[in-house]
Amino acid sequence: MSEKAPDRRTQKTRKALFDALVELLTEKELSKVTVQEISDKAEVNRVTFYNHFLDVYDLYDKIEQEVLVEIGLLMLQLEELPSEKFFSHLIDYVDQNRTVFKLIFSPNAKGELRSKFNTLIEGLFRQIQTEKQNSDLNDTLIVYQNCYRSQGCLAVIERWVSRGFTESKELIFSTLSGLDSNTERFIASK
């Protein structure tokens, strides 16, 4: 039996709960967030919360699953693009999904989302580089080079998110694409 898609009201409620949890995670650790606080911020009652989720951790886990699927699909779409277009689309995506990225980089979240996001980006960079160089995906040098590339990319995005998106998308894009093109040239020279 197929599961039917949630209606608009359900989607709106789930988004409100998601946004409430993200906002609370900017203030305190996940273990200290209560269902009542989430419900109050989302302007729904506790019963409504429990109609959707078992507890705070269930909400967080569902959010994490949805975010990782969506980002994974984005990485697949960006895989074929040249670096400049890749960063342009990535920064647009981050800007359009600010709440998600506040969660990913929240110091009060579990930290697993950031790590998994890094793994996705690092894997994508490694895949692209091994195809360009016609080499092994597990080549030690490629592994380290792309660890550096992905961590640098994440550091710039994390700084942008943690500063409240105060800098323009264009500045972040030019910073990332400039740094990465220099890294690509260095890698190609080795």
Rosetta blueprint (number, residue, H / E / L):
1 M L
2 S L
3 E L
4 K L
5 A L
6 P L
7 D L
8 R H
9 R H
10 T H
11 Q H
12 K H
13 T H
14 R H
15 K H
16 A H
17 L H
18 F H
19 D H
20 A H
21 L H
22 V H
23 E H
24 L H
25 L H
26 T L
27 E L
28 K L
29 E L
30 L H
31 S H
32 K H
33 V L
34 T L
35 V H
36 Q H
37 E H
38 I H
39 S H
40 D H
41 K H
42 A H
43 E L
44 V L
45 N L
46 R H
47 V H
48 T H
49 F H
50 Y H
51 N H
52 H H
53 F L
54 L L
55 D L
56 V H
57 Y H
58 D H
59 L H
60 Y H
61 D H
62 K H
63 I H
64 E H
65 Q H
66 E H
67 V H
68 L H
69 V H
70 E H
71 I H
72 G H
73 L H
74 L H
75 M H
76 L H
77 Q H
78 L H
79 E L
80 E L
81 L L
82 P L
83 S H
84 E H
85 K H
86 F H
87 F H
88 S H
89 H H
90 L H
91 I H
92 D H
93 Y H
94 V H
95 D H
96 Q H
97 N L
98 R H
99 T H
100 V H
101 F H
102 K H
103 L H
104 I H
105 F L
106 S L
107 P L
108 N L
109 A L
110 K L
111 G L
112 E H
113 L H
114 R H
115 S H
116 K H
117 F H
118 N H
119 T H
120 L H
121 I H
122 E H
123 G H
124 L H
125 F H
126 R H
127 Q H
128 I H
129 Q H
130 T H
131 E H
132 K H
133 Q H
134 N L
135 S L
136 D L
137 L L
138 N L
139 D L
140 T H
141 L H
142 I H
143 V H
144 Y H
145 Q H
146 N H
147 C H
148 Y H
149 R H
150 S H
151 Q H
152 G H
153 C H
154 L H
155 A H
156 V H
157 I H
158 E H
159 R H
160 W H
161 V H
162 S H
163 R L
164 G L
165 F L
166 T L
167 E L
168 S L
169 K H
170 E H
171 L H
172 I H
173 F H
174 S H
175 T H
176 L H
177 S H
178 G H
179 L H
180 D H
181 S H
182 N H
183 T H
184 E H
185 R H
186 F H
187 I H
188 A H
189 S H
190 K L
